[in-house]
Amino acid sequence: MVSENQLGPKVYAIFEHGQILKYYKHKQFLIEEQNDPKLVDELFRKLARIHAMDVPIKRTYNWALKDLDDSYSAVFDSNIDINEMFRKYKCESLLSANMKSEIQLIKQLIAKADSPVVFIHNDFHACNILVTDRVDNINGQIVVIDFEYSSYGFRGLDFIALMLEWSRKPFDFSVDGIPHNDSLVRPLIEIYLNECQIIYGKQYSADKRNSVDHIINEIKLFHLIWCLIDTIVMLKLDLTNKSFFNNIPFSYPEMSFKNYLTLKKRYEEMKII
């Protein structure tokens, strides 16, 4: 369906253990591409079209909460003395945390975000957004790949995955998350909403959730939600030696949780939460 809708790579064949896709000479959607108005316009319009897809799969969307609870149990309800490991690797923030309380807050914030459930890519990062070297007058230059995690889920998850990489290099965790200035984000959301109105008609904007201000708030809340989910999932991966950042055990979860605490304090002061 993604191929037929010209949103992803052309599919030549699908078989039991894989598929054959068209090869595209390309570069990733990085800072240079973020500064190209035509590419930005195309990207956010294609995100709207992905979210508008009516895909015949299960429409369950609480998997994010299930993953959070399952990862928590794997870390904190296991036979491993996790606090001893936190002390060993000097994870002071994690050691002092009341993680059950933080998870409860996150669940409340997911409800507060009131993010519509749509078909989401669920891994909407620069590495999965190809900018081809040839301009197709009909389909443009952007090809979105790697839909293996796609499902029905909260719209805010795709927005935060993309905005966390806005104006920063890949894996540059020294940059403090999403742009703080709403005026930088607003025109991007307007492109998305304009495309949604083309798809659904004027009735789309009658839903208050489909406004620029609501989506900006969604992005902020899902930034905090993302930080905690990222912390606990990466803790689980560290324990099973499956982390991408396991050269120093628990260093990434500790950093992610510190970011969470900093962001939580900022949002409390701004009365966002």
TAFEN-V496048 format. One record per backbone hydrogen bond with DSSP energy under -0.5 kcal/mol. NH is the residue of the N-H (numbers start at 1). CO is the residue of the C=O. E is the energy in kcal/mol with one decimal. If there is no record, write none. Layout:
NH & CO & E
NH & CO & E
This chain:
5 & 1 & -1.9
6 & 3 & -1.7
7 & 2 & -2.4
8 & 2 & -1.3
9 & 144 & -0.5
12 & 10 & -0.5
12 & 20 & -3.1
13 & 20 & -1.4
15 & 18 & -2.7
18 & 15 & -1.5
20 & 13 & -2.8
21 & 19 & -0.5
22 & 10 & -2.3
26 & 24 & -0.5
27 & 131 & -1.7
29 & 126 & -1.0
29 & 129 & -1.2
30 & 28 & -1.5
34 & 30 & -2.4
35 & 31 & -1.2
36 & 33 & -1.6
37 & 35 & -0.7
40 & 36 & -2.5
41 & 37 & -2.4
42 & 38 & -2.2
43 & 39 & -2.6
44 & 40 & -2.2
45 & 41 & -1.7
46 & 42 & -2.2
47 & 43 & -2.1
48 & 44 & -1.7
49 & 45 & -1.8
50 & 46 & -2.3
51 & 47 & -2.4
52 & 48 & -1.1
53 & 50 & -1.4
55 & 53 & -0.9
57 & 55 & -2.4
64 & 61 & -0.7
66 & 62 & -2.1
67 & 63 & -3.1
68 & 64 & -1.8
69 & 65 & -2.7
70 & 66 & -3.0
71 & 67 & -2.5
72 & 68 & -2.2
73 & 69 & -2.4
74 & 70 & -2.2
75 & 71 & -1.4
76 & 72 & -3.4
77 & 72 & -0.6
77 & 73 & -1.6
82 & 80 & -1.6
85 & 81 & -1.5
86 & 82 & -2.2
87 & 83 & -2.3
88 & 84 & -2.4
89 & 85 & -2.2
90 & 87 & -1.2
91 & 86 & -3.1
92 & 90 & -1.3
95 & 91 & -2.3
96 & 92 & -1.6
97 & 94 & -0.9
99 & 97 & -0.7
102 & 98 & -1.8
103 & 99 & -2.4
104 & 100 & -2.0
105 & 101 & -1.9
106 & 102 & -2.2
107 & 103 & -2.2
108 & 104 & -1.7
109 & 105 & -2.3
110 & 106 & -2.2
111 & 107 & -1.5
112 & 108 & -2.3
113 & 109 & -2.6
114 & 110 & -0.9
114 & 111 & -0.6
115 & 110 & -0.6
118 & 116 & -0.6
118 & 153 & -2.5
119 & 51 & -0.9
120 & 118 & -0.6
120 & 151 & -3.3
125 & 123 & -2.5
128 & 125 & -2.0
129 & 126 & -1.8
130 & 128 & -0.6
130 & 143 & -2.9
131 & 27 & -3.1
132 & 130 & -0.6
132 & 141 & -3.0
133 & 25 & -2.0
136 & 134 & -0.6
136 & 140 & -1.6
137 & 135 & -0.6
140 & 136 & -2.8
143 & 130 & -2.3
144 & 7 & -2.2
145 & 128 & -2.5
150 & 147 & -1.7
151 & 120 & -1.6
152 & 58 & -0.5
153 & 118 & -2.7
155 & 116 & -2.5
157 & 154 & -1.8
158 & 154 & -0.6
158 & 155 & -0.9
159 & 155 & -1.3
160 & 156 & -2.5
161 & 157 & -1.6
162 & 158 & -1.7
163 & 159 & -2.8
164 & 160 & -2.1
165 & 162 & -1.3
166 & 163 & -1.3
168 & 165 & -1.3
172 & 169 & -1.9
173 & 171 & -1.4
175 & 172 & -1.1
177 & 175 & -2.2
182 & 180 & -0.8
184 & 181 & -1.8
185 & 181 & -0.7
185 & 182 & -0.6
186 & 182 & -2.6
187 & 183 & -0.6
188 & 185 & -0.7
189 & 185 & -1.9
190 & 186 & -2.2
191 & 187 & -1.5
192 & 188 & -1.7
193 & 189 & -2.9
194 & 190 & -2.4
195 & 191 & -2.0
196 & 192 & -2.1
197 & 193 & -2.1
198 & 194 & -1.6
199 & 195 & -2.0
200 & 196 & -3.1
201 & 197 & -2.2
204 & 201 & -1.8
205 & 202 & -1.0
206 & 203 & -1.1
207 & 204 & -1.2
208 & 206 & -0.6
210 & 207 & -2.3
211 & 209 & -0.7
215 & 211 & -2.1
216 & 212 & -2.4
217 & 213 & -2.0
218 & 214 & -2.4
219 & 215 & -2.6
220 & 216 & -1.9
221 & 217 & -2.5
222 & 218 & -3.0
223 & 219 & -1.4
224 & 220 & -1.4
225 & 221 & -2.4
226 & 222 & -2.6
227 & 223 & -1.9
228 & 224 & -1.7
229 & 225 & -2.4
230 & 226 & -3.1
231 & 227 & -1.9
232 & 228 & -2.3
233 & 229 & -2.6
234 & 230 & -2.2
235 & 231 & -1.6
236 & 232 & -2.0
237 & 233 & -2.1
238 & 234 & -2.4
239 & 235 & -2.1
240 & 236 & -1.3
241 & 238 & -1.1
242 & 237 & -3.0
243 & 237 & -0.8
246 & 243 & -0.7
248 & 245 & -0.8
251 & 248 & -2.1
254 & 250 & -2.0
255 & 251 & -2.1
256 & 252 & -2.9
257 & 253 & -2.5
258 & 254 & -2.0
259 & 255 & -2.2
260 & 256 & -2.0
261 & 257 & -2.5
262 & 258 & -2.4
263 & 259 & -2.6
264 & 260 & -2.8
265 & 261 & -2.2
266 & 262 & -2.1
267 & 263 & -2.7
268 & 264 & -2.1
269 & 265 & -2.2
270 & 266 & -1.9
271 & 268 & -0.8
272 & 267 & -2.7
273 & 267 & -1.1
